[in-house]
Amino acid sequence: MFAVLKTGGKQYKVQSGDILRVEKLAAAAGEKVQFNEILMVGDTIGTPTVEGAGVQAEVIEQIKGPKLIHYVKRRRKHSSQRRKGHRQQLTLLRVTDILENGADKSGVKAAIGAASAPAAAAPAAKKAAPKKAAAAPAGADDLKKLSGVGPALEKKLLEAGITSFAQIAAWTEADIAEFDEKLSFKGRIEREGWVEQAKELAQ
């Protein structure tokens, strides 16, 4: 008996024991997966899928497809050309069972195509949370008034304990050299004239 399943935007005609390569699935080698989006089982055609049908498979390994070369060259544009390679991430599977009905809707590992997408998106959601900027202590001056100082540089200064214009106004040449090296300002302190500006702002 054969079945036609859909995964990764492609359709595959499979029988029990078949080895196939599909778009990468979130499953490790040795794990069992189940496909619930079955378009056809034997003589039964789905509308659009066959209710209760499923294809179970075992993950053999995660592999890469052959290297594909993408080359772009625009005519009459001598400097406009690009060449890059790409190898598609794939999953190698062995089909273990074809179920005409009674397939578990939740799947053995996951209902591929339905449950794997949110699972793959979960780590991205964790990364999406932005880091909060260091809050300026109470009574601190607004160091962004100095020329060339934005939120990033202000954060560096606050972390180094610099919270007021008076502190910057009191810097000696040795202090300037120390902070320039310590905070990687690359000569910005003298170039922007922070000490002179701080003296005026401190008044």
HELIX and SHEET records of a PDB file:
HELIX    1   1 SER A  116  ALA A  128  1                                  13    
HELIX    2   2 LEU A  143  LYS A  145  5                                   3    
HELIX    3   3 PRO A  151  GLU A  159  1                                   9    
HELIX    4   4 PHE A  165  ALA A  169  1                                   5    
HELIX    5   5 GLU A  173  LYS A  182  1                                  10    
HELIX    6   6 ARG A  188  GLU A  192  1                                   5    
HELIX    7   7 TRP A  194  ALA A  202  1                                   9    
SHEET    1   A 4 LYS A  10  GLN A  15  0                                        
SHEET    2   A 4 PHE A   2  THR A   7 -1                                        
SHEET    3   A 4 ILE A  38  VAL A  41 -1                                        
SHEET    4   A 4 THR A  44  ILE A  45 -1                                        
SHEET    1   B 4 ILE A  19  GLU A  23  0                                        
SHEET    2   B 4 GLN A  89  LEU A  99 -1                                        
SHEET    3   B 4 GLY A  54  LYS A  64 -1                                        
SHEET    4   B 4 LYS A  32  PHE A  35 -1                                        
SHEET    1   C 2 LEU A  68  LYS A  73  0                                        
SHEET    2   C 2 GLN A  81  HIS A  86 -1                                        
END                                                                             
